[in-house]
Amino acid sequence: MSNINYTNHITRINSRYNPDNNRIVENRTFSATSDDPIEAAKYVHMAMREVDETYTRITRDAGDAVKKILSAKLSDVDFEYQGSVMTDTHIKGYSDIDLLTICNRFNHTEISKVREAINNSWHYNISQLDNLKNYNNSFYPYQGNARADLRKLRLDNESLLNSTYTICDTTKPKAIKITNQHLHRDVDIVTSTWYDSLEYVLSGNDQKHRGIKIYQKDTDSETEPDYPFLGISMINERSSFTNGRLKRMIRFLKNVRSDADAEIKLTSFDINAICYNISPKEYLLMDYKQLVFLLWNKMYHLCNNEEIDDLKSVVGTEYVFRNKPEKVSALRLLENEVWEIYNEIK
């Protein structure tokens, strides 16, 4: 007999997906599951569904409100969104949208790789070589103080947001968190700068290949480059190819993680990697029960195979579980939860 109370799980998931108690949203959420006699199956259906578009629109509105405030006062700043809202894999009723405030006075670059590529021209086609040469010819080292520019942008963000929002947390090193009490949404505001990778240059400045480096207030430093736009593009493209199945799996694991009695310390970054690393050929035509089994099987073999050390992030720049035993333990907890669910619906 299952240890999971699916009635409570369904209540929780409805609360997350409909934090504003919108009756229309509630009806949409339950419409696809109300006829299924098995509570566990209802839960799986709901856990795989996307957040209602009304909720997502309000979340974006909260981000746009912050953007409007900052853009009216700041100069030399680009604004972009990152995170699960941009892939429609968000599940929570809070903290789901990140607004990047990107200092554009300077760009970090891979200029040495660009010049090395020019010297090894036989590896590239004519278009790529033109892109490399044009970038190199227009490159000039920044004469200002890049670190001071980022520090000032972070402080300016704090000042403007503190004066606007009653609830504004500036203590975190990487992000400022505000709460829009009118829209009932949180927004994380991240100070960063552009990182022009070799792939970005080769692509002819396709933004999905452009990285960012995040400013860390506590150490007055920047992180290693991240590629959020590439990750968003890869998840969106693969999910489209699989008729939405990739995103259903991601949402399902996020909901199971959030509803488990034990705390499962896996991030969206981790869950995205687990699901993305399953070959789409394996699940292209699968129904929801088969998807649940596939996810359990993937996690079971990861937990019991040294290959777990080789699993990388969606964009392939970071090992997810290598030298992280606490994450492997968390994966085992999630795998057990999914196995119990599968046994209820099979």
N, C-alpha and C positions, 0 to 999 in steps of 0.2 A: 504494500500500500504506500502511496506517495506521501512524503513528508511536507509537500508543498501545498499551501492553501491557495488554490487558484482563484477563488472568489476574492480573496484579499489582493492577490496579484492584479486581477482585472481592475479592482477599485483603484489601486495605486497607479496603474498605467493610464487610466482615464484621468486621474488627477494631474499626472504629469503632462498629458497631451492636451488637457483642457483646463489650465490653471485659472482661467477667467470665468469658469462655469458657464460657458456659452452653450445654450441649448442646441443651437444648430450644429455646433462642433460635436457635441455629445451624440446627437443622432447620426451624424456621418461616421463617427468612430465605431459605433455599435452596429451599424446597418449591415456590414459584411460578415458579422460573426453571430448574430442573434439566433440564427437557425441551427447552429451546430450544437448537438446535445452534449458534447464532451467539453467540460470546462477548460481542460488543458489545451484543447484545440482552439477554443475561443481565445485563450491567452496568446497562443502562438500567432494566430492571425493578427491580433492587435499589436503584438510585439514587432511584427514585420512591417506594419503599415507606416506610411509617412505621417509626420505631424501635419495637422490640418493647415491648409494654405492661409486661413485667417490668422492663426497663431503666428505662422512664419512671417506674414506680412507685417504684423505688429512688431515682431522682433527686429525686422529690417528698419521699420520706422524709428525704433529706439536708437539704432545705430546711425541712421541718417540725421537724427536730431543732434547727436554728438558731433557728427561731421560738420553740420551747419554752424554750430557754435565755434568750433576750432578753425574752420576755414575762413570765417569772417575776421579773425584776428591774426592768424598765422600766415607767414609767407614762406616760399621755398619748401613746401610740404605737399607730398602726394598722399592720397587716401585710398586704401584698398581693404577689402574684407578677406578674412581667412576663416577656416574652421568648418565645422560640420554643417552649418546652415547652408554653406555654398555647395554642398553635395547632397543636401536634403537627407542627411543621416542623423540629424539631431533628434534627441528624444526628451530632454529635460525641459522643465518649464522655467528654466533660469540659466544664466551664464552661457548662452550658446552662440554668441556672436563676438568676434574679435575685430576691432577696427585698427588697422595698421596706420600709424602716422609716420610717413617715410620722409626723412630729411633728404631733399634732392639737391642740396648744394654740392654734393660730391657722390661718387659711386665707388664702392670697392670693386676691384676688377681682378681678372685672371690674365692680366696683360702679359706676364711672362709666358703663359701657356699659348696665348695668341701669337706671340712672336716665335715661339718654338714651332707652332703649327705652320706658320708662314715658311719657315726654313725646311719643313718637311712637306712641301706642297703636293707631292705625289699621292698623299693620303686623301686629298680633297678634290671636289669637283670645282668647276669654274665659278659657279655662284658662291660657294663657300669661301673660295680664295678671295673673291671680291669683297665679301663681308669681312674677312679677317684683315685685309689690307686697309679697307676704309676705316675700320675701328682703330687700327694701329695709327693711321695717319692723323686721325682726329683726337688721339689720346694726349692729354696734358695732365701731369700730376697736380693734385689739388694743393693750392698754396695756403689754404686756411688751416684751422685747427679742427679736424674732424671730430675728435672726442669732445671738445668743448661745444661744438655745434649740437651734438646729440644730447649732451648734458643739459644745455639750454632748452632744447625742444621738450625734454622730459619735464623740466621745471615749469615751462610755459603751459604745457598740458595740465599739470597739477594745479597751477594757479587759476586757469580758466575754468576747469571743471569744479574745483572747490568752490568757486564763487557762483556756480550755477546749480549744482546738485547738493541737496542736503546730505545724501548718503554718498560719500566719495572716499574710497579707501586708496591711499597713496603709499601704503607700507610695503607692498609687494615689489620685488626687484624688477620684474619684467613687464608688469602691467598695472595700470590704474583701473580700478573697478568702480563703476558708478551704477546707481539704481535709478531708473526713470520711474518715479512713483506714480505718475499719471498713466503710463503704459504698462506698469508692472513688469518691467524687463531690466535685466542687468546687461551692461556692455563692458567688455575689457578693452582698454585703449593701450596699444603697444607702440612704444617708440622704437624706430628702426631706421635702417638705411638700405639702399639697393646694393646687390652683389651681382655684377655682370660676369656670369660664368662663360667658359669657352663655348658651351652648347648654346648659350644665349646669342653669342656673337655669330656662330656658325649658322644659326637658324634665321639670321637677318633680323634680330631683335624681337623674336616671338616671346611675349611676356611670360608665357607659361614656363620658359626655361630660365627666367630671371629669378635670382635668389634674393633673400633678405638676411640681414644680420641684426639681431635684436639687442638693443642697449639694456644693460643690467645696472640698475641704479646703485646696488649695494657694493659692487666692485668697480664701478665706473669703467666698464669694459663691454665688449660685444661678444655675442655667442658665435659659434661656428655657423657658416651659412646654412640656411634652410630653404626649401623649395616648395612653399605652400601652394603656389599656383599650378605647378606641375602635378602635385598630388591630387588637387581638385580635378584637374583635367583628366588624369588617368582613371580616377574612380568614376567620374561621370561617363567617360567613354566606354569603359568596360561594363558598367551597369546598363548602359543603353544597348550594348551588344548582347547582353544576357537578359534583355527584357525586364530589367529592374531587379533581377535576382541577387546581384551582389549587394545592393543597398538593403534589400530585405534581410540578408544574413547579418550585415553590420548592425542594423537596428535591433534585430533579435538578440544578438549577443550583448549589446549595450543594455537592453531592458532586463535581460536575465541577470547580468552583473548588478544592476541597480536594485533588483527585487530580491536578491538572495539574502538569507538571514545573516550569513557571514559576510564580512567586508571583503570584496574582491578588488585588489589594487591593480587593475589593468586600466589603462587610459584608452581614449578613442584612437590614439596613435597606434597602440598595440593591437586593438581589435581590427582596425583597418588593415594592418599588415597580415594578420592571421587570415582574414577573408580574401584579401587580394591575392595572396600566394597560393590559393587553390586555383588550379587550371580551370578556366571557364568551360572547357570541353566536358568536364566532369559533371557540371550542373546545368547545362544549357537548357535542358528540357525537364528539369526536376520540379515536382510539386513541393508543397510546404513540408510535408512529412519527410520526404527524401532530403530536403535541405537541412532539416534538423539533424538527421542521421549523419549526413556528410560533415557537418560542423563538428559533431561529437567525434567522429572517426578521425578528422584532421587533428583535433586537439589531443585525442588519446595517443596517436602516433607521435605527435610532437613531444608529449610528456614522457614518452617511453623510447625515445630515439635521440641519438646524439645530433641528428640533423637540426634539432631545435637551435643549436648554436649558429646555424647558417641562415636562419630566417631573417630577412632584412625588411626594412620599412618599405612603404609603397614606392617611393622614389629610388630606393636602393642605396641610400647613403649611410644607413645606420643599422647595426645589428640590434634586434629587439630584445632577445633573451640571453645573449652571450654574457657570461660573468654576472648574471642577475638572478641568483637563486630565488629571491623573493618573488620575482615575476613568474618564474616557473611554478612556484607553489600556488600563486594566484590562478595560473592557468589550470592547474589540477582542480581547484575549487570550481572554476567555471565549467570545466569538462564534466564534473560530477553532476552539476545542476542540469546541464543539457541532456545528459544521459537519463536522468530521472524524468525529465519532460518527455523525452522520446518514448520511454516505456509506457507513459500514460496515453500517448496518441497513436501508437503503432497498431 
